Amino acid sequence: MTVVSIQALQEDHFARWKNREAIAENLIPIIGKLYREQNVIVQVFSRSLVNRSVIQMLKVHRRVRMIAGELSVVDTEPFIQALAQMSDIQSCKIDLGKIAIDYKNSDKSLSVADFLRAQLHSVIGFSPANTQPTDVVLYGFGRIGRMLARLIIEQAGNGQGLRLRAIVVRKTQEGDLAKRASLLRRDSIHGSFEGTIAVDEENEAIIANGNFIKVIYASKPEEVDYTQYGINNAILIDNTGKLKDEEGLGRHLTCAGVARVILTAPAKGSIKNVVYGVNSKDILDSDKIISAASCTTNAITPMLKVLNDKFHVVSGHVETVHSFTNDQNLIDNYHKADRRGRSAVLNMVITETGAAKAVAKALPELQGKLTGNSVRVPTPNVSLAILNLTLENAITRDELNEYVRQIALHSNLQGQIEYTSSTEVVSSDFIGSRSAGIFDAQATIVNGNHACVYVWYDNEMGYSCQVQRIAEQMAGIKYVTVPAEQLTA
């Protein structure tokens, strides 16, 4: 290769990059306007482009190459421009990445605008029944509470979804409000808050991206009358982990202004434990208290469902390699649980997990078929579930991997199951992942009817997204997704 040809390649690649940057810059206000004015969420293979930077948009497009074929903003730009001219489209999620790929593979007998209109025929003229926001209260403001706050604030831009109205905490000391605002603003794992945060000391509130969030100080549920703060028919999300049964969580329902309660932990008794996407259809209007189960249960249940649907699980063992949590000690000290008193940052700690048994609450067909255990390791976030399964019949590794890839791309569980085929990924690569679990195709082991499947999950952000999805369902917030899923998991 000559110097001239190398220089030509350098100029060509850089020119194409600058062109894609320019296209992305021009698309950002168009995507934002579609979201704010028409409540239309533009996606690329299930990943939203709303409120994304230029580099983030380019990376979302680049990711598609690993799973579905070459795609760039050059391909999606004409579809976004055409969508911006369609004022008769409202309140839906449109995956222009999939539509653009379909168009590339078509005979191109239709124009971009005509092809897009044909793809969107099912949502043209669609009008949502409920456009009023739903009040949300966060009871507790720890790791999950702050992740939920970020997520709810992020989607509040169109004014029609969940609206975070208040957080309830115990008052600790002077400066409490500023400290809690600081913890929302800065996060050692997930980085800085995307936006602006101010503290209103006089009114005891945090103002995040224009959302006035009242900070209510209380030591028990019964102390709060939420209607005094203009909060009505609210969904209260209890992320303290202190109250887990119907009697305890029912105390929230005695408070004026609270209509329904979500628990961010496995519940006791007859409360429904819901894994969104698996048994979320079981939520009834009459259900006032719902549990969102655990992060591990949410990570493994969708995967177990699709594997059982296709290959029929006879038995299995779930081993989770789980990041340490705030429940453990930083250095050796007394702890009521076995082994958890030993330093979380210096040891691998064997402990129990109820996730394997909890799966059966969402998937009754796996009742009694799974065992489980957990090893806590010295990482602050992102965990790994290892599913060691005996299947009904012998299969091949390629058969299993391709099946899960199709599920991740085209099924109604594409928001819960993500797919990676990289040989180089490690736990930190999945910080911030919004899927319940990420299937690692390169790690799959198959021997006859025995399969070992590896599922990564951000046990903070991924789980919080599942909780948010349950809250949206309970609030009656439903986005029609186009194109419709080709597979039903």
N, C-alpha and C positions, 0 to 999 in steps of 0.2 A: 504494500500500500504506500502510495507516494505522499509526500508532504501536502501536495495540492489537494489530493482526495481526502486526507484527514481534515484539512482546513475546511473543505466543502461540507464534510459531515458535521463538523463543529458548528458551522454557521447554520446549517439546516436544522439540527436538533434545537439550537438555541432560539431560532426564529419561530419554530413550531411551539416551543414552550411559551414564548412571549405572546404568541397569538392566543393560546389557550388561556393564559392569564387575563388577557384583555377581554376575551369572551366571558369568562367567569365574573369579572368585575362588572360587566354590563348586565349580567343575569341576576346579580344579587338584589338590586331594587325591584326587579320584576317578580322574583320569587317572593320577596317580602310583601309586595302589594297584593299578590294573589292570596297570600295567607291572611293579611290584615283585613282586606276588603271582601274577599269571597270565601274565606275559611278553607282554602284549598292548600293542601300540603303536598309539595312536589318531592318525590322520592326517586332514588336510584337504587334499584334492587333492595327495597325495604328500608333504606337509610335516607332520612330526611335531609333536604338541602336548605331548610328554613334556618335562618340565623347562622349560616356557615360562612367562614372566611373563604377567600380565594383558594388558598392552599388546601383547606379542608374539602372544598368542592372538587378540586382536582384529584385529591387522594381517594375520595369516594368513588369517582369514576375509574381510577386506576385499579381499585380493588376488584372491580368486575372482571378484569382480565384473568384473575386467578380462578374464577368460578364459572364464568359464563361466556367469555369471549371479549375481544377488544372493544372498548368503548371510551369515548372522550367527550368533553363538552362540545366539540365540533359536531358530534352526532345528536346530542340532546338539545343544543341551542335552538334549532329551528322549531322543535316541538314546544319548547317553553315560550318562544315568541308567538307561536300559533295559539297556545293555551291562553295567553294573555289577552287574546282577542275574543275569547269565548265567555261572554258575560253571563251565559245561561248555565254555568257550572258553579255549584256551591257545595260547601261542606263535604269534602271527600279527600281521600288520599290517592294521588295519581302517580304511578310508578313509570315515569317517563324513560327510565333506563331500560326497562323491559320492553316498552313500546318501541323505543329506538332500535333495540336489537331485533325485534320482530320486523321492523321496517327494513332494516339492512338485509334481512334474510328473505324479504318478499320480492316480487317481480317489479316493484316500484311503479306499478301502473297508476297508482293514486298519488296525488300530491301529498305533501306532509300534512297540510291542513285537513284534507279529506280523509286521510288515513287515521289521523288523530280523532276526528269527529266520529268515525266509524267505531273506533276503539272505545270511545266514551259515550256511546249511545245510551247505555243503561243509566247514566247519571245526568244526562242533559235534562234540565228543568227540575231536577230533584231539589226539594226544599225540606230541611230538617224540621222535625216537629218541635224541638226544644232548642232555643237559642239563648236562653238565660244562663248565666254562670251559676255554678254550684259552690256554696261556701264550704271551705275545708278548714278544720282545726287540727293542728298537730299537738297531741298530748305527749310531751317529752320532746327533747331536742338534742338527742345524741347523734351517733353516726348515721343511722337510718333516717332519723328526723331531718337532719340537715341535707341529706341526699334528696329526700322527698321535697323539701323546700326548694331546692335548686330546680328540680324537675317541674314542679307546679308553676313556679315563677316563669320558667322558660317558655311554657306553652300558654301563658296568660295573654299573649299579645293580641289575639283576636277578640278577647272579652267574652267568649262563649263557652269556655271550658271550666275547669276547676279553678277556683280563686282562693288562694291562701289568705284567710282573714285573721287568724290568730295562732299563737303557740302558747302552750301552758307549761310552766316550769315552776320549780321551787326557787324562791329567792335565796341567794346565797350570801351576798355581801354588797357593799357599795360598789358601784361600777359593774354590777351584774349585766346590765343591758348592753353596755359597750363590749364586754367580753363575749357575750353570745353573738353579737353582730360580727365581731372579729372572727369567730369560729366559722360563721357562714361565709365571710369574705375570703378567708384563707384556709386552704386545706392541704396538709402535707402530702396526701396521696393524690387527690383529684385536682389539685391546682387552684388557681384563683377563680372566684366567682365571675361568671360572664356577665358583667354589667356593673351597676353602681349600687352602693349600699350607704345609707345614712341612718343616723340614730336620732330619734325624737324623744329626748329625755322627759320633756314636759308631759307628753301623752303616752309615755312608756311604749314606744313602738319602734319597729325597724321598717325602713322604707327601702325596698329592693326593686329596682327597675320600675319605680312608680307604684309599686304595690304597698299599700299601708297595712302592715302586719302588727296587730296589737299583741303585746307580750303580757300575758295574764299570769300573775303569780298566785299559785294555789298549792296546797299540800294534799288535797284529795278531791275527787270529782265533784262531790256534792256542793262544794264551795262556790261553783261558778254558775252564773246566769248569763248565758251567751247573748241573749236578746238585748242585754244592756249595752252590748257593743255592736248592735246592728247585725248580729249573726242569726240566721234563721235556717231551719231545715238543713243543718250542716251535716256533712260526713266528718266524723271525728276519727282520726287515725292514732291509735294508742301504740306508741313505739317504745314504751318504758319497759315492757316485759314483766311488769309487776302483777298485773291482773290478767288471768288467762281463762277464767271460767265464766259461765253465763251470769252468775250472781255478781261477780266482781265487775265485769265489763258492763253489765246492766246498770250499774251506778251512773255511768255516763248518760244513759237514756233518761234518767230522772232530771237531767239538767235542761232547762228551757233553752231551745235553740238547736238541740242535737236531735237528728232524725235517725242516723245509722252510725255504726261503729265498725271499724276494721282493726284487727289485731295483727301486728307485725311479728308474730311468733306462732308456733303450733298451739292450738287451743285444747282445752280439756273438756270432757263431757260431750254434749251433743252438738256443739257449735260446728258448722261446716268448715273444714279445712280446704281451701280452694287454691289450686294452681291454675293461674290464668292460662287459657288456651287448651286445657285438658278437661277440667270439670267446671269451668266458670259458667257454663250454661245452667248449672244447677242452682245458681243464685236466683232467688225469687224476690218479688217485690215485698213479700211478707218477711223476708229475712232482715232482721235489724242488726244482727251481729255476725260478722264473717271473719274468719282467720285467713291470713295469706300464707299460712304454713311457714316453713323456714327457707333460708337461702338454698340449702342443699336439696331440700325436697323440690324446690322450684327448678333447680338445675337438672336434676336427674329424671323427674317424672315425665316431661315431654319426650325425652330420649327413650325412656323405657316404654312409653306408650307406642311410639312408632316402631320400635324393634319388636315389641310383642304383637302388634297388629300384623306385621309382615312375616316374622320368623317364629313367633310363639315361644315365649320364655318359659322354660320348665322350672328353673331355679336359678339363683344367683346370689352373689355377695357384692355389696357396695362398700368400698373403702374410700374415704375422703381424706385427702391431704389438704388440710384446712389451715388458712392463715390464723394467727392468734387473734383473740378478741379481747375486748375490755374486761371481760369476766376473769381473765387470767392475771397472775401477778407478774410485774416486771422483774422482780427479784424474789428469791425464795421467801415465802411467808405462809402463814396459816390460810387454808382454803377449805371450805366444807366438802368440796368434791375431791375424789381421789386424783392425785398427780397434778391437778391444776394449780396447786400452790407453788410448784416449782417454776423457776424463771421462764417466762414465755419467750424471751428474746435469746435465750441460751440453749434451749432444749427442744427436741422433738418430744411431744407429750401424747401418749396414747390415751384416748378418752372415748366415751361412748357417743353415739349419735342415734337419734330416733328417726332419722330421715328414711331409712329403709322400711321401717314399719309404717311411717306416715304416708309413704307412697300409696299404700292400699286404701287410704281414705279418699284419694283422688282416682285411683285405679283399682277398684275392688277385685278385678280379675287376677291381680298379683298378690292377693291376700295369702300370707303364709309362705310365699315363694322366695322371699329375700331376707338375707341377714345383712348387718352393717356394723361398721366401726369407723373410728376417725383417728387421725394423727394430726395434732396441732403442730405447726412448724413456724420457725422464726421469720415469717414474712408478714407484713401488715395488711395485705389485701391480695385478692385473687386466690382461688382454691381450685383443686383438681379432684374430680370424682372418677374413680376407676370402677367400671361395671364389669364384673367377671361373671359371664352368663352361660348357662347351658340352654341351648335352643332345641326345638323339636326335631329339626333335621339339619344335616350338614349343609353348609354354605361356603362361599369363597369370600376372601377379603375384599376383592374388587366389587363383588355383588353387594356386600354390606355398605361399603363406602359410597358407591354410586347411588344406592337407594337413599341414604341420608343426605347426599348432595342435592338430589332432586327435592327432597322434603324441605331442605333449607332454602331452596330457591323458589319453589312453586306451591307450597302447601299453606294451609291455614295456620301452621305453626312456624312460619318463617320468621316471626317476631320472637319466638322462643328458642329456636334452634339455629345456630350459626355454624358455618362450615369453614374449616381451614385445611389446606393441604400443604402448608409450608413445612419444610424440614428444620427450620431454625427458630420457631416460636418458643418463647418461655413465658412464665407467669406474668411478668410485668407488661408484656405486650397486650394483655387483655384488661388492663386498668381502664375503666370507663366504658367497657363493653355494656351495651344495653340489652343484650340477649340474655335469656335465662341461663343458657349454656352454650358452649362452643365445642363442636365435635372436632377432634383432632384426627384427621384421616390417616396421617403418617404413623400414628401410634397404634392403630388398630391391629390386633392380633387375632387370627382365626385358625382354629385347628379342628376340622370336622364340624361338629355341632357345638363346639366351645368357642366363645368369642370374648375378647377383652377389649372394652371400649373406653376411651379416655375423653372426659368432658371437662373443659375449663369453665370457670365462672367467676365473674366479679361479684363476690359475696356481699358487696355493698351496693354498687350502682345497678348491677343486673337485677338483684332482688328488689330494689326500690322501684325499678321500672315495672316489675310485675305487680307490685302493690298499687302503683299509679294506674295501671290498666284495670285493676279490679275497681278502684275508686271511680274511674271514668264509666265503667259499665254500670255501677250502682247509681251513678248520676244520670244515666240515660244518654251519655255522650257516645255516639257511634259514628264512626267514619266508614263510609263505603269505600272499599279499595278497588282500584282499577289499574291493570287488568285483574279480574277475579282469579283466585287461586285455582291452579289446574288440578291440584291434588288435595284430597281431604285426609288429613292425618288422623 
